[in-house]
Every structure is written in C-alpha cells, then in structure tokens.
Amino acid sequence: MATDALDGPVSEEAGRGQRVLDLLNKAIDIQSPLVRKNIARARQRNPEATPADVIHNLERMYVSALAGTGAAVGATAAAPGVGTGVALALSAGEALSSLELSALFALSLAEVHGVPIDELERRRTIVMGIMLGGGGSATIAKVAERTGQHWARQIVAKVPVATLRQINGVLGRNFVVKYGTKQGIIVLGRVAPFGIGAVIGGAANAALAALAVKAGRHAFGPPPTSWPDIA
C-alpha cells in the first residue's frame, strides 16, 4: 500500500517532465530547418550587415516576439468570460510557441557563429544551455570536464556526441525543473484579472528572453568578423 502510494506521484512527475522534454524536442525539430531563413530575414533590410549587426537583429526580434506572444496570450486568457480551463489551455499552447522561438534564436546564433548544428544532440545542448543561462553553462563545463569561456565554441563544436548525450541528460533534468517552475508561475499570472494577465505574460516572457540573450552572448562570445559559409 505504501509503495503504491509513492509510485503514483513519482510516475506523474516523471510524465510531466517527459512532456516538457517532448515539447522541447518538437520545437527543435520544427525550427531547425528554418534557421537559415531566419538569418536571411535578419539581413534583408541591409544586405551589407555584418555578423554583429545580424546578431543584434536576431536578439531584438527574439525579445520582441517572445514578449508579444506572452502579452497576447495573457490578455486573451485573462479576458472576461474566458474560463480558467481555457486560459490554461492557451498558456500550454503558448509554451510550445515560446520554446520554438527560443530554439530558433539559439540555433540561429550558432549558425552565424559557425558552430555546427547538424546533429540533434548538438542542437539540444545549445538550446537547453542557452535557455538555462548560467546554470546551463556551468553544467556543460562540469560534465564535459572542460573549462573556459564561450562553451558553445569550446565544447559543443568539439566534444564527441557520446559526451553530448551525457551533458544533455543532466541539462534535461535541470530544464524540466527550472522551465516547469517558471512556466507554472507565468501560467498562474496569466489567469489574473484582465489587463494584469497581459502585463505579467509580456513582462515574464521579456525577462526570460533577456536572460537567453545574455546567455547566448556568453555561450558564443564576440561575433565573427566575417561570415562563415552558411549558404
């Protein structure tokens, strides 16, 4: 009886964690083919844009898009007449959209910097490492048993896939805990009275985007002075 009582909550928690990772993998799968189009979009207003210019545009577009998505869903979910169940469903859908935007941003940075993203494990390391911020970079350095700045270039581009799988196993557990906690707070905020939900949704997503931008700069370091071969 006691064992059965313990097994239920553990299984339920594991199931929720796997759903978070499934959403992440789905977001990476959807956005990976769109990376070069995203870079082209960032360059279209200025064909002479340097890598630094394009990275700045990618950062700006990411923060704007993520904040806008959070505000829109927050306003809709908190609108008069929208029930809590509908509000939570809307926020669940926005969670995938947020992950897609974050995956596209992180992988686009890698492409501009010339860091290979041809293998799934490398893509997962980059996306989770950037979304987890400083904690992600510390985990990557520890598991890879390497130190130094700019882990995306020093580690992700160079270590074997077997090592990346070990890194991603640890990152995945951290991602489930931290991302799940953040999303829980944001979702509850979006069910707040109309107007407040929009503010909380937009501000929360903008804060998450700002942390990812900072983590991306740390992961890759200074922009390249010329374009790598991304044609």
KAPE-V133045 format. One record per run of one state. SS is the DSSP state (2 for helix, 1 for strand, 0 for the rest). FROM is the first residue (numbers start at 0). TO is the last residue. If there is no record, write none. Layout:
ss = (SS | SS)
from = (FROM | FROM)
to = (TO | TO)
//
This chain:
ss = (0 | 2 | 0 | 2 | 0 | 2 | 0 | 2 | 0 | 2 | 0 | 2 | 0 | 2 | 0 | 2 | 0 | 2 | 0)
from = (0 | 1 | 32 | 34 | 43 | 50 | 77 | 83 | 113 | 119 | 131 | 133 | 144 | 150 | 156 | 160 | 190 | 195 | 220)
to = (0 | 31 | 33 | 42 | 49 | 76 | 82 | 112 | 118 | 130 | 132 | 143 | 149 | 155 | 159 | 189 | 194 | 219 | 230)
//
